[in-house]
């Protein structure tokens, strides 16, 4: 049986009277919408509720599905230890979902449980649901650091298991929106905060889940959202399903966005295959990107691909520009995936016979030796975006006034400790930030005096 309904909900604990102690009246629209969600779920009478939550166990490369046959929780962390929950898990559904993931070599399962207790991202929705309906079993699933499409794929697996077991299933996508709506809020303000909330509410209200893929991870990070991946799992569970999307409420009085939407299932719609459409779009973008590469970026990509596929370093290709074979310079190779840095390593001065050899070596290092990241694997190659910086000569300067964060990179030195930061980086807007990050990279204390050098780069993207 297909998923019979789905709901996007927030999880602010203060929405519960014994926690909010009056403050909950500030978000009365959210409360009323939550009560409507509860009534609709009671009318659907699901056998199983699948609940995805950002506050369960979360791994960078694995989706945790809570194991066992029951779990308990309470709100003692929020001063309301008498508000308690005791739920039964749908062990059969969990087992089938974990088995399906295993068969498809997909990173999801019941391993790695560190805390069995229910989290508030689960308990807040259940607080309202339980007032009208309790004849269900629960499947609790955490999010991960995996890609958007991986979250959507997990949703597709949920849909398949629901069909295979002939379960009446409702899916709850628990997640707040931006935490950066106002200066007065607990997390401050970022312009991406209200922009994110507006875009996501438009997407979810229309049911056009394809647009969830088009919000870059870097944009979502700046907005400090917590529910985007939860919404993508829900979208996957509704793959090729006709839905009537309805916005029930949106509020953000405390600097955090709370949105509630309902998705009524109305049969099959094969045109709503957003996962397949995204993969095709992604493939076309990759091919277009490859066609637009200059010789520097192409060489970086070819170097890493050759190394991962053959286990050895490629030779310098024939017929590349003389500037790459006859000149020597330090280079940096930066690799991004889904808008986020995946690796960056370089040399401040030449260590090989040519710029081409420098790029070949640094591309391999950026992909496999950056200590901040795990080594890139072959399956990731089609998702990577490369840039190459060729460094000009360094020159000593006497003060930060001689720097320009867009034009010059900086090298800070204290004894043998040296830290470098490239120019014109996203999110680095001031010289002070540039110097501070460079000090951090060199393990130099913020208040220590340093010598400064600057350099220019030619960036190839």
N, C-alpha and C positions, 0 to 999 in steps of 0.2 A: 504494500500500500504506500503511495507517495506521501510525502510530508503534507499534513493537513492544514498547517498554519505556521506563521513565524512572526516574531515580534522583536523589534529593536528597543532596548530599554537601558536607562542609566542605573547607577548603583550608589547614590550618595547616602551613607548611613543616617545622616541627620533628617532624612525624609521620614524616619520612624519616630513617633512621638516621644518615646522614652529616651531617645538620644537627642533629638532636636530640641525638646523642651520649649516649644513655641516657635523656634526658628523655622520649623517645617512649613509653617503657614506662609512663609515667603515664597515657597514653590508649590503653592496649592494647585496650580494647573498641572504640574507633574504628578501630584498625588491623585488628582481626579482622573488623569489619563491612565495611570497605573491601575486604578480600580476598574477602568473600562477594559484594560488588557486582561485582568483577572476574570472578569465576567465572560469575555469572549473565549478564554481558554476553558472555563467551566462548561460553556456551551459546546465546545468541540469534544470534550471528554477524551483527551488523549490517553493512550496506554503508557506512553513514555514521553518525558520532556528531556530534550537535549539542551544543555545550557553551556554556552561557551563563555569563558571568563578570563579577563586579563590578570586576575589576582590568584589564580591557582598556580601550581608549580609551572614555571616557564623556563624552557631551555632554548639556547640559541639555534639548535639544529634538530629539535625533536618535539613532537606534540605529546603531552602527557594526558592520558585518559585515566581518570581515577578508578582504581581497581576495587574489588571486593563487592559486598552486597549491601552495605549500609555505611552511613557516615553521620556524624553529629557536628554541631557548631553552635556558637552563641556570639552575642555582641559585647562580651566583657571588655574587649579592647576599646570599645566606645562607651563604656560606663553603663552598659545595660546587660549584665550577665544573665538576667532572668528571661531575656528574649532568646529562646532556645529552638533548635531545629534537630530533628531526627528523621533522616530520609532513607528510603530504600533505593538502592541502585538497581538498574536493569543489567544484571551481570551477563545475561546472554547477549544483549546488544553490544555491550562493551567487548566481550570476547570475540564476537563476529567482526566488529570494526577493527580490532587489533589484528585479527587474522588476515583480513582483507588488506590492511596496510602492509603486513609482513609479506604476503604473496606478491605484492606489487613493489617491493623494496622501497616503501614509503616510510618516512621517519615518524611513525606514530605508534603508541602502544602504552602499556600499563607499567613500564619499568620506571624506576627512579622516584618513587613517591617519598617525599621528605616530611610531609605533614598531612595527615589524613583528615584533619578538621576542615570543615567547610569555610570558605573565604567569604568576605562581605560582597564580592561581585556575584556570588551565588545566592547568599542569604537575603539580600535586599529584594530581588525579584520573587523569591519563594515566600517572603513575608506577605506580599500582597496576594500571590496565587493561592496560598494556603487558606486564605480567608474565604475563598469560594470553591476551592477544589483541591482534594488531597488524594484522589484515587489514581495516582500515577507513580511510576518509577523514574528515577533520574539517571541521566548520563552526564557527567561533568567533564568538560574538556578544557584544557589550558591552551593558550596561544604559544607561539614560538617566534624565534628570530628568522624563521624561514621566509621565503619570498611571498609576495601577494598571491601568485598563482598556486603556490603550495597550500595556502590556506583555503583557496577556492576549491582545490582538488580534494582536500579533506572533507569539505562540504559535499562534494559529489559522492564520496565514499559513504558518508552518512545517509545520503539519499538511497544509495544502492542497498545498504543493510536494512533500511526501513522497508524497502520493497521486498527484499528476500525474506524477512521475518514477518511480513504482513502486519507491521505495527502501525497503529495510529500515533503519529509522532508530531509534536509541536516543537519548534526550535526557538530558543530564546538567545538572542545575541546581546549579551550584557556588555556595556561599555559606555563610559562617559565620552563626551566630545572634547573640545580643547580645554586645557587648564590655564590658558593664557589670555583671558578675555579682558581683564581690567587691571590697572595699576594697584587697585585696592585689594584685589584677590590675593590668596595665599601664595600664588606662583608668579605674580607679576603679569605684565602685558607684553605681547608680541603681536605685531600686525597680522601675522599669519593665523592667530587664534580665531578672531571673528571671521576671517576669510574662510578658514577651514569649516567652521560651523555652518556658515551660509551655504557653502558648496555641498557639504554632506547632507544637510537637510533637504536641499533641492534634489539631490540624487536619490535619497531614500524615499522622499515623497513621491517621486515620479516612478520609482522602481527600475530606473535605468542603471543597473548595477555595473555596466561596462565602465562607467565613469569613475568607479572606485579605483580601477587600475590606473587611471590617468592622473591621480594625485600622487606626486612623487614622494618617496619616503622622506627625503630631506625636508620637504614642505610640511609633512605630517609631524616630523620630529620637532620642527620649530613651533608648531602649534601645540605641542605637548598633549596630543590626543592619547586615549588609551583603548579605544574601541574599534579602530579601523579594521584590524585583522579579524576581530570577532564578526564584524559585518560581512567581511569577505567569505568567511566560512558559511554564514547564513546564505549568502548569494549563491555559493556553490551547491548548497542543499536544495536550492530552488532552481537549479539549472534546468533549462528547457521546460519550465513550468510557467503557466499563465498566472499572474498574480494581480490582484487589485491592491495597490499601495495607498496607504492613508496616513497622513501626518496627524497624530493625536495631540502632540504638544511639543513646545520648545521653550526653555527658559535658561538663563545664565546669570542669576542675580549675585552669585558668590564668586564670580570670576571663572566658573567652570560650566561648560555647556551640557545641558541635560535634554536629550531628544528622545521622543517615543514615537515609533511608527508601527503600523500593523500591516501585515501582508496576508491577504485572503487568497487562498489557492483556488484557481478556476480551471483546472484541467491542464492539458499539455500545450506547449507553444515551443516548437522546435527552433524558432528563430531566436529564442532567448538562451542561446548556447554561448554565454559570454566567455567561458574559459577557452573554448576552441577559437573564438574570434580574437581573443587576446593573444593566444599563441601564434596565430597567423599574422596578426598585426606586428607582434614582436619579431617574427621571422623576417617580415618585410623591412622593418626598421633596421635590423641587423644587416641585411643585404644592401640597403641604401647607405648605411654608415660605412660599410666596407668599400663601396664604390667611391665614396667621397674622401677616403683617407689619402693623406699625402705620404711621401716616401718614409718619413720619420715614424709616423704612427703605424703605418703598415708594417714596417720592420719590427717595431715593438710587439705588435700582435703576433706576427709570424714567428718571432723568437720564442715567445711563451708557448704558443701552440705546438711548435716543433719539439720543444723540450718535453712538454707533458705527453706528447704522443710517441716520442722516440727515446726519451731518457738521456738525451745528449744535446749539446749545444750546436746550433746550426752554424754554417759558414757564412761569411758575408756574401750576399747575393751579387751576381753580376749586374751591370747596367743600372747602378744607382748613382745619384749625383756625386760629382767630385767633392762637393762640400762635406759629404758624409764619409768619404774614403781617404781624403787627403788632409783634412783638418782634424785636430784633436781638441776636445773640450769635455768638461764635466757635463753629465746629463742626469736628469731625473725622469723616471717613468712612473706615472700615476695611473692607477686602475680603479675604476668605479663599477659598482654593480647596483642596479636599481636606484641610482642617484646617490649612493653612499660609498665612501672610500672603501676599497677592498685590498689595497696594497700600494705602497709608495716607497721606493728606495732609489737613491742616486749617489752621484759622486760630485764633490765640489770642485775637483780638478781632474784632469784626464788620467786614467790608469791603464789605458790600452793604446793601441797604435792609431785609432781613428774614432770619430764620432759614431760611426756605424757599429764598431765593436763595443763601444761604450753602451749604446742602446741595447744591443743584444744581451750583454751581461746584466744590465740593470733591469731589463724587462723580466728576466728569469728570477732575479732577486726580489723584485716587487711582487711577483706572483707566488713565490715559494719561501721567501726568507724574511719577510716583514714580521717581526716578533709580535706585532699587535693582532695578527690575523692567522687563522689556519691556512695551510697551503691551498691554493686554488686547485680544483679538480677539473677533469676534462668536461664533465657535464655542465660546468659553469661557463665555458668559453663563449658560447653564443650570447651570453648576457653581459659581457664585459665591454666597457668603454675606456679607451686608452687616451692619454695625453703624454706628450714628450716635451720637456723643457731642456733647451740647450743653454748652458750657462756661459755668460760672458766673464771677463776677468773681474776679480774682486778688488775693491779699493778700500783702504782704511778711512774711517770718518771719525770725527771727534764728538759728535752729539747726534741725538735722535732727530734733531731738526733737519738733518741732511737726508733723512729717509722719506720715502713716499710709498705707502703701503700698496699702491696699485702698480707702481713702476719698478721699485727695487725689492729684491729679496734681501734678507739680513742674516749675518752670521754673528753670534755672540760668543765670546771666549772668556774663560776664567781659568788660567793655567792650562792644563791639558783638556779641560772640558770645553766642548764646542757644540753649539746648537745652531741649526739652520732652518729657515723658513722661506719658502718660495713667495714671490709677490702675487698679488691679485688672486687671493684664495677666497672662496665663498665662505662667509661668516667671519672673516678677519677684516675688520673695517677701519681699525686705527693702528698707528705705529706702536702705541703702548701695548695693544693686544699682540701685535707681531713680535715684539721683544719678549713679552711675558711667556708666550708659547715657546719661543726659541729657548728661553731659560729653562722651562720645564723639560724640554727634550734633552737638554744637557745636564739635568740634575743640578742646576744652579739656583740657589735661593733667590726669591723675588727681590730682596733688598741688597743683594750683592752687586758690587760694581763690576762692570764687564767692559771689554773692548769691543768695538763695533766695526763691522765691515759690511759693505753693500755690494750688490751685483745686479745686473740686468739679465733677462732671459729672453730667448725667442721661444715662444710657446706654440707647439703644434697640436691641434685638436682635431 
